[in-house]
Amino acid sequence: MEFLKTFQSQESRFGSAGPLLVAFYGGSTTLEALEELGRNQDVLLAKYPRISTLTVIGQAKSMLKIDEAVRVKSLELSKKFDGRVVGSAIVVMTKGLGAVIVRSFLSGFFLLSRAETPMKTFASVQEGLTWLRTLPGQDVTIKTEISVADVERFIA
């Protein structure tokens, strides 16, 4: 299934296929990108009762130092869409200590957000999409029509 690109900047790209929103960050996360992410979620939620998100982080180094305003906005979005997102998979594609640190930070963030939405970090798109497919209440489109290759083509 092909993704519809809904936002592109130098460091970010967002798109959707059915009720799945994919956000790719090739560099640092910005407030502008997070505001656009919120708008993208609003648009999808106008079409579908619940959505899922797959965030792909291309460079772990860019996530090691996150601006406080970005952190606050991330938490705000997490709370805003809580209960309307079936699940949120975050893929940190890079390897090494930086990736481990980012995954650990994100796990702590999930705990702090106290969101009802299941959130989990992964090392590959395949792991993240496979997990999303298993969640209770997941849309059949995500389970059967969106492939790992579709996501990987979109983020390439």
N, C-alpha and C positions, 0 to 999 in steps of 0.2 A: 504494500500500500504506500502510495506516495505522500510525503509530508508537504503541507502548505506552509511556506515560509511566511512568518508574520512580523518578524523584526530582525534587523541585521545592523550591527555596528562593527567597529574594528575588532572588538574582543568578544562579542556575544552574537548568538543566532538563536531565534526561537521559531518553533513551528509546531503544527499539530496534524495528527491523522486520527480521525474519529475523536474519541474523548481523551486521547493521550497528548499531553503537551510535553515537548522536548525542549529543554533549555541547554544550550552549549555555551560554556565559558572557556575561551581560549586564553584568557588573561584575567586580570582583576575584575571583580564584580563591582559595578557602579550603582549609585542611586538611580540614575537614568534607566539602567537595565532592569533594576528591580521594580521600578514604577511601571515599566513596559510589561514586565512579567505579570504584575497584578492586573493590568488591562487585558492581557491575553487570557488569564484565568477567568476574568469576568465574561469575556466573549464566549469562551467554551462553555461556561456554566449557564449561559443563556440558551445554549443548544442542547445541553445534556444535564440530567439531574445531578450526576456526579462525574468527576474526571479523575485521571491519574497523572502524575508528573514524573518525568525521568530527566534528571539534571545530570549533565556530563561536564566534568571539570577536566580540561585538557592539560593544565599545568598546575601541579600542587603548590609550587613555590608562590604563585600569585595569591594563594589562599592562606599562606602562613601568617600574613599580617593583614587583618581585615579592619577597615575603618569602623569606628563605633557607630556612625550613622548608618552604615550598611548593615551592621549587626542588628541594630534596632529595627530597621525597615524589614529585614528578613523575619524577625520575630513577629512583627506586626502583620505581615502577609500570612505567616503560618497560622496565627490566631484568626485572621479574617476568614480564611477558607477552611478552617477546621470543621470536620464533619461533612464537608462537601467534596473532599478528596478521598478517593478509595485508598490510595497509597502514594507515597513519594519515595522513589528510589534515587539515590545520588551515587553516581559512578565517578570515582577518582581514577582516571586512566593511567596516570604516571606511576612509576615504580619507586621504591626506595623509602628512605626515612621520612622524607617530606610527605609522601602519600600516606604513610602510617600516621603521622602527626595530624594531617588534615582529617582523616577518617576518625581519629580519636576526638578531635575538636568537634566535629559534626555530631558524633554520638552524644557528647556532653550537651551540645546545643539542643538536640532532640529532647533530652531529659529536662532541660530548663524551660523549653517551650510548653511542656506538659500538654501537648496536643493529643487529641484522640486519633488523629490520622496516623496510621502506621508509617514510619519512616525508617529507612535502613541504608547503609552505605555498602558499596560494592567495588570490586576491582575491574569489572568488565560490564559492557552493555548486555551481554548474554545473561550474566548473573542477575542484573537488575531487572531486565524484562521478564526473565523466568519467574522471579519473585513476585513481580506485579501481577502476573497471570494467575498466581495461586491465591490471591487475596479474595476473601468472601465479598460478594457483591460486584466483582469485577465485570466490566462490560465485555460482551462476547467479541466485539471488534478487537479489543486488546488481546484477548485469549487466542483468537484464531486468524486474524487478518493482518496484523502488524508483525513483521519479522525483524530479527536482529539485523539482517542486511539492510532493511529499510531505514532503520535508525542510523546505522553506520554510514550509509550513503548520505543521509541528511547532515550528519556532523562532520563529514570529510571536507 
